[in-house]
Amino acid sequence: MPFVIHIFAISAFALGLAEFVPIGLTSIMADELSVGVETAGATVTAYALGAVFAAPVLTALTANWPRKKVMLIAAFVFTVGALVAPVTANISVILLARFAA
């Protein structure tokens, strides 16, 4: 099996994991950040809204770009957002990072 297939499988797993893990951590995040559960739950919504808005817009904006470049930039932005969100103690930064991821 080509190596790129493994990379795509790992990427799909990471995207799914990044979306659904915060659901189980909502009450813990609410306690740690001193916010309501509904505000902590907005992290899941922010991630979903980022995907909904970014998909059509970025597809249109990058239509003439090389696909490899687009994939690398998207992977970089996802990685930065996924790394920033768990290490900050500010709910606004977490929401922004989740939206970007």
PDB file as gemmi writes it, atoms N, CA and C in Angstrom:
CRYST1    1.000    1.000    1.000  90.00  90.00  90.00 P 1                      
ATOM      1  N   MET A   1       0.848  -1.172   0.000  1.00  0.00           N  
ATOM      2  CA  MET A   1       0.000   0.000   0.000  1.00  0.00           C  
ATOM      3  C   MET A   1       0.897   1.239   0.000  1.00  0.00           C  
ATOM      4  N   PRO A   2       0.582   2.236  -0.819  1.00  0.00           N  
ATOM      5  CA  PRO A   2       1.425   3.437  -0.883  1.00  0.00           C  
ATOM      6  C   PRO A   2       1.480   4.174   0.462  1.00  0.00           C  
ATOM      7  N   PHE A   3       2.630   4.763   0.720  1.00  0.00           N  
ATOM      8  CA  PHE A   3       2.865   5.485   1.968  1.00  0.00           C  
ATOM      9  C   PHE A   3       1.864   6.619   2.155  1.00  0.00           C  
ATOM     10  N   VAL A   4       1.497   7.277   1.080  1.00  0.00           N  
ATOM     11  CA  VAL A   4       0.588   8.422   1.166  1.00  0.00           C  
ATOM     12  C   VAL A   4      -0.786   8.003   1.703  1.00  0.00           C  
ATOM     13  N   ILE A   5      -1.200   6.779   1.442  1.00  0.00           N  
ATOM     14  CA  ILE A   5      -2.475   6.281   1.971  1.00  0.00           C  
ATOM     15  C   ILE A   5      -2.419   6.211   3.496  1.00  0.00           C  
ATOM     16  N   HIS A   6      -1.281   5.780   4.028  1.00  0.00           N  
ATOM     17  CA  HIS A   6      -1.112   5.739   5.481  1.00  0.00           C  
ATOM     18  C   HIS A   6      -1.170   7.148   6.075  1.00  0.00           C  
ATOM     19  N   ILE A   7      -0.546   8.092   5.398  1.00  0.00           N  
ATOM     20  CA  ILE A   7      -0.564   9.480   5.866  1.00  0.00           C  
ATOM     21  C   ILE A   7      -1.993  10.019   5.889  1.00  0.00           C  
ATOM     22  N   PHE A   8      -2.751   9.747   4.834  1.00  0.00           N  
ATOM     23  CA  PHE A   8      -4.139  10.208   4.799  1.00  0.00           C  
ATOM     24  C   PHE A   8      -4.979   9.542   5.889  1.00  0.00           C  
ATOM     25  N   ALA A   9      -4.746   8.274   6.162  1.00  0.00           N  
ATOM     26  CA  ALA A   9      -5.485   7.574   7.211  1.00  0.00           C  
ATOM     27  C   ALA A   9      -5.174   8.166   8.584  1.00  0.00           C  
ATOM     28  N   ILE A  10      -3.910   8.432   8.845  1.00  0.00           N  
ATOM     29  CA  ILE A  10      -3.514   9.038  10.119  1.00  0.00           C  
ATOM     30  C   ILE A  10      -4.105  10.442  10.243  1.00  0.00           C  
ATOM     31  N   SER A  11      -4.106  11.187   9.143  1.00  0.00           N  
ATOM     32  CA  SER A  11      -4.673  12.538   9.155  1.00  0.00           C  
ATOM     33  C   SER A  11      -6.172  12.506   9.443  1.00  0.00           C  
ATOM     34  N   ALA A  12      -6.880  11.587   8.819  1.00  0.00           N  
ATOM     35  CA  ALA A  12      -8.320  11.471   9.059  1.00  0.00           C  
ATOM     36  C   ALA A  12      -8.599  11.109  10.517  1.00  0.00           C  
ATOM     37  N   PHE A  13      -7.791  10.213  11.073  1.00  0.00           N  
ATOM     38  CA  PHE A  13      -7.942   9.851  12.482  1.00  0.00           C  
ATOM     39  C   PHE A  13      -7.689  11.064  13.376  1.00  0.00           C  
ATOM     40  N   ALA A  14      -6.647  11.829  13.082  1.00  0.00           N  
ATOM     41  CA  ALA A  14      -6.311  13.011  13.891  1.00  0.00           C  
ATOM     42  C   ALA A  14      -7.424  14.050  13.828  1.00  0.00           C  
ATOM     43  N   LEU A  15      -7.997  14.253  12.658  1.00  0.00           N  
ATOM     44  CA  LEU A  15      -9.093  15.222  12.526  1.00  0.00           C  
ATOM     45  C   LEU A  15     -10.307  14.789  13.341  1.00  0.00           C  
ATOM     46  N   GLY A  16     -10.660  13.520  13.263  1.00  0.00           N  
ATOM     47  CA  GLY A  16     -11.782  13.012  14.046  1.00  0.00           C  
ATOM     48  C   GLY A  16     -11.523  13.096  15.536  1.00  0.00           C  
ATOM     49  N   LEU A  17     -10.314  12.752  15.932  1.00  0.00           N  
ATOM     50  CA  LEU A  17      -9.936  12.816  17.341  1.00  0.00           C  
ATOM     51  C   LEU A  17      -9.995  14.252  17.852  1.00  0.00           C  
ATOM     52  N   ALA A  18      -9.481  15.181  17.063  1.00  0.00           N  
ATOM     53  CA  ALA A  18      -9.475  16.591  17.468  1.00  0.00           C  
ATOM     54  C   ALA A  18     -10.888  17.142  17.606  1.00  0.00           C  
ATOM     55  N   GLU A  19     -11.810  16.605  16.831  1.00  0.00           N  
ATOM     56  CA  GLU A  19     -13.177  17.106  16.910  1.00  0.00           C  
ATOM     57  C   GLU A  19     -13.920  16.550  18.115  1.00  0.00           C  
ATOM     58  N   PHE A  20     -13.747  15.277  18.415  1.00  0.00           N  
ATOM     59  CA  PHE A  20     -14.603  14.631  19.404  1.00  0.00           C  
ATOM     60  C   PHE A  20     -14.022  14.507  20.809  1.00  0.00           C  
ATOM     61  N   VAL A  21     -12.730  14.610  20.999  1.00  0.00           N  
ATOM     62  CA  VAL A  21     -12.149  14.498  22.345  1.00  0.00           C  
ATOM     63  C   VAL A  21     -12.673  15.574  23.293  1.00  0.00           C  
ATOM     64  N   PRO A  22     -12.790  16.833  22.871  1.00  0.00           N  
ATOM     65  CA  PRO A  22     -13.280  17.855  23.809  1.00  0.00           C  
ATOM     66  C   PRO A  22     -14.684  17.592  24.350  1.00  0.00           C  
ATOM     67  N   ILE A  23     -15.476  16.793  23.664  1.00  0.00           N  
ATOM     68  CA  ILE A  23     -16.825  16.501  24.159  1.00  0.00           C  
ATOM     69  C   ILE A  23     -16.748  15.828  25.527  1.00  0.00           C  
ATOM     70  N   GLY A  24     -15.842  14.883  25.667  1.00  0.00           N  
ATOM     71  CA  GLY A  24     -15.688  14.192  26.940  1.00  0.00           C  
ATOM     72  C   GLY A  24     -14.990  15.014  28.009  1.00  0.00           C  
ATOM     73  N   LEU A  25     -14.323  16.066  27.598  1.00  0.00           N  
ATOM     74  CA  LEU A  25     -13.570  16.900  28.538  1.00  0.00           C  
ATOM     75  C   LEU A  25     -14.273  18.207  28.883  1.00  0.00           C  
ATOM     76  N   THR A  26     -15.499  18.366  28.447  1.00  0.00           N  
ATOM     77  CA  THR A  26     -16.197  19.639  28.610  1.00  0.00           C  
ATOM     78  C   THR A  26     -16.305  20.071  30.069  1.00  0.00           C  
ATOM     79  N   SER A  27     -16.727  19.181  30.947  1.00  0.00           N  
ATOM     80  CA  SER A  27     -16.887  19.575  32.357  1.00  0.00           C  
ATOM     81  C   SER A  27     -15.538  19.862  33.011  1.00  0.00           C  
ATOM     82  N   ILE A  28     -14.509  19.125  32.640  1.00  0.00           N  
ATOM     83  CA  ILE A  28     -13.169  19.377  33.178  1.00  0.00           C  
ATOM     84  C   ILE A  28     -12.657  20.732  32.696  1.00  0.00           C  
ATOM     85  N   MET A  29     -12.849  21.021  31.400  1.00  0.00           N  
ATOM     86  CA  MET A  29     -12.423  22.320  30.865  1.00  0.00           C  
ATOM     87  C   MET A  29     -13.171  23.457  31.550  1.00  0.00           C  
ATOM     88  N   ALA A  30     -14.463  23.271  31.771  1.00  0.00           N  
ATOM     89  CA  ALA A  30     -15.260  24.317  32.426  1.00  0.00           C  
ATOM     90  C   ALA A  30     -14.718  24.608  33.823  1.00  0.00           C  
ATOM     91  N   ASP A  31     -14.385  23.565  34.561  1.00  0.00           N  
ATOM     92  CA  ASP A  31     -13.835  23.762  35.912  1.00  0.00           C  
ATOM     93  C   ASP A  31     -12.471  24.436  35.866  1.00  0.00           C  
ATOM     94  N   GLU A  32     -11.599  23.966  34.989  1.00  0.00           N  
ATOM     95  CA  GLU A  32     -10.233  24.499  34.913  1.00  0.00           C  
ATOM     96  C   GLU A  32     -10.194  25.947  34.432  1.00  0.00           C  
ATOM     97  N   LEU A  33     -11.102  26.301  33.529  1.00  0.00           N  
ATOM     98  CA  LEU A  33     -11.110  27.652  32.961  1.00  0.00           C  
ATOM     99  C   LEU A  33     -12.061  28.592  33.697  1.00  0.00           C  
ATOM    100  N   SER A  34     -12.774  28.074  34.671  1.00  0.00           N  
ATOM    101  CA  SER A  34     -13.759  28.853  35.438  1.00  0.00           C  
ATOM    102  C   SER A  34     -14.813  29.493  34.533  1.00  0.00           C  
ATOM    103  N   VAL A  35     -15.338  28.674  33.632  1.00  0.00           N  
ATOM    104  CA  VAL A  35     -16.413  29.114  32.741  1.00  0.00           C  
ATOM    105  C   VAL A  35     -17.546  28.101  32.844  1.00  0.00           C  
ATOM    106  N   GLY A  36     -18.682  28.446  32.282  1.00  0.00           N  
ATOM    107  CA  GLY A  36     -19.811  27.526  32.279  1.00  0.00           C  
ATOM    108  C   GLY A  36     -19.577  26.357  31.329  1.00  0.00           C  
ATOM    109  N   VAL A  37     -20.311  25.282  31.564  1.00  0.00           N  
ATOM    110  CA  VAL A  37     -20.191  24.101  30.709  1.00  0.00           C  
ATOM    111  C   VAL A  37     -20.575  24.445  29.271  1.00  0.00           C  
ATOM    112  N   GLU A  38     -21.577  25.319  29.113  1.00  0.00           N  
ATOM    113  CA  GLU A  38     -21.993  25.696  27.753  1.00  0.00           C  
ATOM    114  C   GLU A  38     -20.891  26.465  27.024  1.00  0.00           C  
ATOM    115  N   THR A  39     -20.128  27.271  27.747  1.00  0.00           N  
ATOM    116  CA  THR A  39     -19.017  27.998  27.125  1.00  0.00           C  
ATOM    117  C   THR A  39     -17.898  27.040  26.758  1.00  0.00           C  
ATOM    118  N   ALA A  40     -17.596  26.112  27.637  1.00  0.00           N  
ATOM    119  CA  ALA A  40     -16.573  25.111  27.328  1.00  0.00           C  
ATOM    120  C   ALA A  40     -17.025  24.234  26.161  1.00  0.00           C  
ATOM    121  N   GLY A  41     -18.319  23.952  26.089  1.00  0.00           N  
ATOM    122  CA  GLY A  41     -18.856  23.166  24.981  1.00  0.00           C  
ATOM    123  C   GLY A  41     -18.777  23.888  23.651  1.00  0.00           C  
ATOM    124  N   ALA A  42     -18.650  25.197  23.702  1.00  0.00           N  
ATOM    125  CA  ALA A  42     -18.524  25.976  22.465  1.00  0.00           C  
ATOM    126  C   ALA A  42     -17.234  25.649  21.725  1.00  0.00           C  
ATOM    127  N   THR A  43     -16.283  24.992  22.391  1.00  0.00           N  
ATOM    128  CA  THR A  43     -15.051  24.605  21.694  1.00  0.00           C  
ATOM    129  C   THR A  43     -15.350  23.596  20.592  1.00  0.00           C  
ATOM    130  N   VAL A  44     -16.316  22.730  20.819  1.00  0.00           N  
ATOM    131  CA  VAL A  44     -16.716  21.764  19.789  1.00  0.00           C  
ATOM    132  C   VAL A  44     -17.403  22.502  18.645  1.00  0.00           C  
ATOM    133  N   THR A  45     -18.253  23.455  18.991  1.00  0.00           N  
ATOM    134  CA  THR A  45     -18.943  24.256  17.980  1.00  0.00           C  
ATOM    135  C   THR A  45     -17.958  25.075  17.161  1.00  0.00           C  
ATOM    136  N   ALA A  46     -16.958  25.651  17.815  1.00  0.00           N  
ATOM    137  CA  ALA A  46     -15.961  26.465  17.105  1.00  0.00           C  
ATOM    138  C   ALA A  46     -15.217  25.630  16.076  1.00  0.00           C  
ATOM    139  N   TYR A  47     -14.854  24.410  16.439  1.00  0.00           N  
ATOM    140  CA  TYR A  47     -14.157  23.524  15.501  1.00  0.00           C  
ATOM    141  C   TYR A  47     -15.051  23.216  14.297  1.00  0.00           C  
ATOM    142  N   ALA A  48     -16.316  22.890  14.570  1.00  0.00           N  
ATOM    143  CA  ALA A  48     -17.245  22.563  13.491  1.00  0.00           C  
ATOM    144  C   ALA A  48     -17.500  23.765  12.583  1.00  0.00           C  
ATOM    145  N   LEU A  49     -17.671  24.943  13.177  1.00  0.00           N  
ATOM    146  CA  LEU A  49     -17.891  26.147  12.368  1.00  0.00           C  
ATOM    147  C   LEU A  49     -16.670  26.474  11.514  1.00  0.00           C  
ATOM    148  N   GLY A  50     -15.490  26.270  12.064  1.00  0.00           N  
ATOM    149  CA  GLY A  50     -14.270  26.482  11.285  1.00  0.00           C  
ATOM    150  C   GLY A  50     -14.236  25.594  10.057  1.00  0.00           C  
ATOM    151  N   ALA A  51     -14.629  24.346  10.232  1.00  0.00           N  
ATOM    152  CA  ALA A  51     -14.648  23.416   9.102  1.00  0.00           C  
ATOM    153  C   ALA A  51     -15.716  23.800   8.082  1.00  0.00           C  
ATOM    154  N   VAL A  52     -16.890  24.180   8.576  1.00  0.00           N  
ATOM    155  CA  VAL A  52     -17.999  24.533   7.683  1.00  0.00           C  
ATOM    156  C   VAL A  52     -17.681  25.770   6.851  1.00  0.00           C  
ATOM    157  N   PHE A  53     -17.110  26.788   7.479  1.00  0.00           N  
ATOM    158  CA  PHE A  53     -16.822  28.021   6.751  1.00  0.00           C  
ATOM    159  C   PHE A  53     -15.554  27.919   5.910  1.00  0.00           C  
ATOM    160  N   ALA A  54     -14.564  27.215   6.399  1.00  0.00           N  
ATOM    161  CA  ALA A  54     -13.287  27.157   5.687  1.00  0.00           C  
ATOM    162  C   ALA A  54     -13.357  26.292   4.437  1.00  0.00           C  
ATOM    163  N   ALA A  55     -14.099  25.216   4.474  1.00  0.00           N  
ATOM    164  CA  ALA A  55     -14.107  24.286   3.342  1.00  0.00           C  
ATOM    165  C   ALA A  55     -14.481  24.956   2.018  1.00  0.00           C  
ATOM    166  N   PRO A  56     -15.628  25.599   1.900  1.00  0.00           N  
ATOM    167  CA  PRO A  56     -15.957  26.191   0.600  1.00  0.00           C  
ATOM    168  C   PRO A  56     -15.107  27.414   0.256  1.00  0.00           C  
ATOM    169  N   VAL A  57     -14.800  28.223   1.265  1.00  0.00           N  
ATOM    170  CA  VAL A  57     -14.028  29.446   1.007  1.00  0.00           C  
ATOM    171  C   VAL A  57     -12.611  29.102   0.560  1.00  0.00           C  
ATOM    172  N   LEU A  58     -11.952  28.231   1.300  1.00  0.00           N  
ATOM    173  CA  LEU A  58     -10.576  27.878   0.945  1.00  0.00           C  
ATOM    174  C   LEU A  58     -10.507  27.070  -0.343  1.00  0.00           C  
ATOM    175  N   THR A  59     -11.526  26.281  -0.613  1.00  0.00           N  
ATOM    176  CA  THR A  59     -11.556  25.549  -1.878  1.00  0.00           C  
ATOM    177  C   THR A  59     -11.599  26.524  -3.048  1.00  0.00           C  
ATOM    178  N   ALA A  60     -12.423  27.549  -2.940  1.00  0.00           N  
ATOM    179  CA  ALA A  60     -12.516  28.546  -4.009  1.00  0.00           C  
ATOM    180  C   ALA A  60     -11.240  29.379  -4.120  1.00  0.00           C  
ATOM    181  N   LEU A  61     -10.670  29.765  -2.980  1.00  0.00           N  
ATOM    182  CA  LEU A  61      -9.478  30.623  -2.998  1.00  0.00           C  
ATOM    183  C   LEU A  61      -8.225  29.904  -3.482  1.00  0.00           C  
ATOM    184  N   THR A  62      -8.165  28.608  -3.271  1.00  0.00           N  
ATOM    185  CA  THR A  62      -6.948  27.865  -3.623  1.00  0.00           C  
ATOM    186  C   THR A  62      -7.147  26.953  -4.827  1.00  0.00           C  
ATOM    187  N   ALA A  63      -8.150  27.228  -5.627  1.00  0.00           N  
ATOM    188  CA  ALA A  63      -8.458  26.358  -6.766  1.00  0.00           C  
ATOM    189  C   ALA A  63      -7.293  26.221  -7.743  1.00  0.00           C  
ATOM    190  N   ASN A  64      -6.510  27.269  -7.902  1.00  0.00           N  
ATOM    191  CA  ASN A  64      -5.406  27.229  -8.868  1.00  0.00           C  
ATOM    192  C   ASN A  64      -4.056  26.931  -8.227  1.00  0.00           C  
ATOM    193  N   TRP A  65      -4.040  26.656  -6.936  1.00  0.00           N  
ATOM    194  CA  TRP A  65      -2.791  26.342  -6.237  1.00  0.00           C  
ATOM    195  C   TRP A  65      -2.475  24.858  -6.397  1.00  0.00           C  
ATOM    196  N   PRO A  66      -1.215  24.506  -6.295  1.00  0.00           N  
ATOM    197  CA  PRO A  66      -0.866  23.075  -6.303  1.00  0.00           C  
ATOM    198  C   PRO A  66      -1.466  22.388  -5.066  1.00  0.00           C  
ATOM    199  N   ARG A  67      -2.061  21.229  -5.261  1.00  0.00           N  
ATOM    200  CA  ARG A  67      -2.733  20.521  -4.166  1.00  0.00           C  
ATOM    201  C   ARG A  67      -1.785  20.198  -3.014  1.00  0.00           C  
ATOM    202  N   LYS A  68      -0.545  19.851  -3.333  1.00  0.00           N  
ATOM    203  CA  LYS A  68       0.413  19.515  -2.279  1.00  0.00           C  
ATOM    204  C   LYS A  68       0.652  20.718  -1.366  1.00  0.00           C  
ATOM    205  N   LYS A  69       0.782  21.891  -1.951  1.00  0.00           N  
ATOM    206  CA  LYS A  69       0.996  23.110  -1.167  1.00  0.00           C  
ATOM    207  C   LYS A  69      -0.203  23.382  -0.264  1.00  0.00           C  
ATOM    208  N   VAL A  70      -1.408  23.229  -0.794  1.00  0.00           N  
ATOM    209  CA  VAL A  70      -2.625  23.458  -0.020  1.00  0.00           C  
ATOM    210  C   VAL A  70      -2.703  22.478   1.151  1.00  0.00           C  
ATOM    211  N   MET A  71      -2.402  21.212   0.885  1.00  0.00           N  
ATOM    212  CA  MET A  71      -2.453  20.200   1.945  1.00  0.00           C  
ATOM    213  C   MET A  71      -1.428  20.480   3.036  1.00  0.00           C  
ATOM    214  N   LEU A  72      -0.236  20.898   2.654  1.00  0.00           N  
ATOM    215  CA  LEU A  72       0.801  21.191   3.643  1.00  0.00           C  
ATOM    216  C   LEU A  72       0.434  22.406   4.500  1.00  0.00           C  
ATOM    217  N   ILE A  73      -0.099  23.437   3.873  1.00  0.00           N  
ATOM    218  CA  ILE A  73      -0.522  24.621   4.628  1.00  0.00           C  
ATOM    219  C   ILE A  73      -1.670  24.262   5.571  1.00  0.00           C  
ATOM    220  N   ALA A  74      -2.639  23.500   5.078  1.00  0.00           N  
ATOM    221  CA  ALA A  74      -3.770  23.092   5.920  1.00  0.00           C  
ATOM    222  C   ALA A  74      -3.298  22.238   7.095  1.00  0.00           C  
ATOM    223  N   ALA A  75      -2.372  21.332   6.844  1.00  0.00           N  
ATOM    224  CA  ALA A  75      -1.842  20.491   7.925  1.00  0.00           C  
ATOM    225  C   ALA A  75      -1.100  21.334   8.954  1.00  0.00           C  
ATOM    226  N   PHE A  76      -0.369  22.341   8.489  1.00  0.00           N  
ATOM    227  CA  PHE A  76       0.360  23.219   9.403  1.00  0.00           C  
ATOM    228  C   PHE A  76      -0.605  24.022  10.278  1.00  0.00           C  
ATOM    229  N   VAL A  77      -1.630  24.608   9.666  1.00  0.00           N  
ATOM    230  CA  VAL A  77      -2.607  25.408  10.420  1.00  0.00           C  
ATOM    231  C   VAL A  77      -3.345  24.523  11.428  1.00  0.00           C  
ATOM    232  N   PHE A  78      -3.728  23.323  11.006  1.00  0.00           N  
ATOM    233  CA  PHE A  78      -4.389  22.390  11.919  1.00  0.00           C  
ATOM    234  C   PHE A  78      -3.487  22.051  13.100  1.00  0.00           C  
ATOM    235  N   THR A  79      -2.223  21.772  12.816  1.00  0.00           N  
ATOM    236  CA  THR A  79      -1.278  21.409  13.875  1.00  0.00           C  
ATOM    237  C   THR A  79      -1.089  22.546  14.865  1.00  0.00           C  
ATOM    238  N   VAL A  80      -0.925  23.757  14.358  1.00  0.00           N  
ATOM    239  CA  VAL A  80      -0.755  24.909  15.250  1.00  0.00           C  
ATOM    240  C   VAL A  80      -2.003  25.092  16.122  1.00  0.00           C  
ATOM    241  N   GLY A  81      -3.176  25.042  15.516  1.00  0.00           N  
ATOM    242  CA  GLY A  81      -4.413  25.180  16.289  1.00  0.00           C  
ATOM    243  C   GLY A  81      -4.587  24.070  17.310  1.00  0.00           C  
ATOM    244  N   ALA A  82      -4.238  22.853  16.921  1.00  0.00           N  
ATOM    245  CA  ALA A  82      -4.369  21.714  17.833  1.00  0.00           C  
ATOM    246  C   ALA A  82      -3.360  21.770  18.974  1.00  0.00           C  
ATOM    247  N   LEU A  83      -2.220  22.404  18.757  1.00  0.00           N  
ATOM    248  CA  LEU A  83      -1.212  22.521  19.814  1.00  0.00           C  
ATOM    249  C   LEU A  83      -1.452  23.723  20.724  1.00  0.00           C  
ATOM    250  N   VAL A  84      -2.015  24.789  20.181  1.00  0.00           N  
ATOM    251  CA  VAL A  84      -2.260  25.997  20.976  1.00  0.00           C  
ATOM    252  C   VAL A  84      -3.439  25.792  21.933  1.00  0.00           C  
ATOM    253  N   ALA A  85      -4.500  25.177  21.464  1.00  0.00           N  
ATOM    254  CA  ALA A  85      -5.724  25.048  22.265  1.00  0.00           C  
ATOM    255  C   ALA A  85      -5.509  24.399  23.633  1.00  0.00           C  
ATOM    256  N   PRO A  86      -4.790  23.300  23.747  1.00  0.00           N  
ATOM    257  CA  PRO A  86      -4.687  22.681  25.078  1.00  0.00           C  
ATOM    258  C   PRO A  86      -3.700  23.346  26.035  1.00  0.00           C  
ATOM    259  N   VAL A  87      -2.859  24.238  25.560  1.00  0.00           N  
ATOM    260  CA  VAL A  87      -1.837  24.810  26.449  1.00  0.00           C  
ATOM    261  C   VAL A  87      -2.155  26.230  26.909  1.00  0.00           C  
ATOM    262  N   THR A  88      -3.266  26.777  26.489  1.00  0.00           N  
ATOM    263  CA  THR A  88      -3.624  28.126  26.913  1.00  0.00           C  
ATOM    264  C   THR A  88      -4.721  28.068  27.976  1.00  0.00           C  
ATOM    265  N   ALA A  89      -4.791  29.081  28.789  1.00  0.00           N  
ATOM    266  CA  ALA A  89      -5.789  29.125  29.858  1.00  0.00           C  
ATOM    267  C   ALA A  89      -6.849  30.190  29.594  1.00  0.00           C  
ATOM    268  N   ASN A  90      -6.942  30.651  28.355  1.00  0.00           N  
ATOM    269  CA  ASN A  90      -7.893  31.693  27.986  1.00  0.00           C  
ATOM    270  C   ASN A  90      -8.920  31.093  27.031  1.00  0.00           C  
ATOM    271  N   ILE A  91     -10.192  31.135  27.398  1.00  0.00           N  
ATOM    272  CA  ILE A  91     -11.229  30.508  26.584  1.00  0.00           C  
ATOM    273  C   ILE A  91     -11.329  31.145  25.204  1.00  0.00           C  
ATOM    274  N   SER A  92     -11.072  32.441  25.089  1.00  0.00           N  
ATOM    275  CA  SER A  92     -11.131  33.104  23.780  1.00  0.00           C  
ATOM    276  C   SER A  92     -10.053  32.573  22.843  1.00  0.00           C  
ATOM    277  N   VAL A  93      -8.860  32.381  23.365  1.00  0.00           N  
ATOM    278  CA  VAL A  93      -7.762  31.841  22.551  1.00  0.00           C  
ATOM    279  C   VAL A  93      -8.063  30.394  22.167  1.00  0.00           C  
ATOM    280  N   ILE A  94      -8.634  29.643  23.096  1.00  0.00           N  
ATOM    281  CA  ILE A  94      -8.990  28.254  22.803  1.00  0.00           C  
ATOM    282  C   ILE A  94     -10.022  28.205  21.683  1.00  0.00           C  
ATOM    283  N   LEU A  95     -11.041  29.051  21.767  1.00  0.00           N  
ATOM    284  CA  LEU A  95     -12.073  29.073  20.726  1.00  0.00           C  
ATOM    285  C   LEU A  95     -11.487  29.463  19.377  1.00  0.00           C  
ATOM    286  N   LEU A  96     -10.604  30.442  19.363  1.00  0.00           N  
ATOM    287  CA  LEU A  96      -9.963  30.857  18.115  1.00  0.00           C  
ATOM    288  C   LEU A  96      -9.086  29.739  17.547  1.00  0.00           C  
ATOM    289  N   ALA A  97      -8.328  29.084  18.411  1.00  0.00           N  
ATOM    290  CA  ALA A  97      -7.469  27.982  17.962  1.00  0.00           C  
ATOM    291  C   ALA A  97      -8.303  26.822  17.436  1.00  0.00           C  
ATOM    292  N   ARG A  98      -9.409  26.524  18.097  1.00  0.00           N  
ATOM    293  CA  ARG A  98     -10.276  25.436  17.636  1.00  0.00           C  
ATOM    294  C   ARG A  98     -10.929  25.805  16.301  1.00  0.00           C  
ATOM    295  N   PHE A  99     -11.294  27.069  16.130  1.00  0.00           N  
ATOM    296  CA  PHE A  99     -11.867  27.509  14.858  1.00  0.00           C  
ATOM    297  C   PHE A  99     -10.840  27.367  13.741  1.00  0.00           C  
ATOM    298  N   ALA A 100      -9.596  27.733  14.020  1.00  0.00           N  
ATOM    299  CA  ALA A 100      -8.535  27.651  13.013  1.00  0.00           C  
ATOM    300  C   ALA A 100      -8.161  26.211  12.702  1.00  0.00           C  
ATOM    301  N   ALA A 101      -8.259  25.346  13.701  1.00  0.00           N  
ATOM    302  CA  ALA A 101      -7.883  23.945  13.478  1.00  0.00           C  
ATOM    303  C   ALA A 101      -8.913  23.283  12.596  1.00  0.00           C  
TER     304      ALA A 101                                                      
END                                                                             
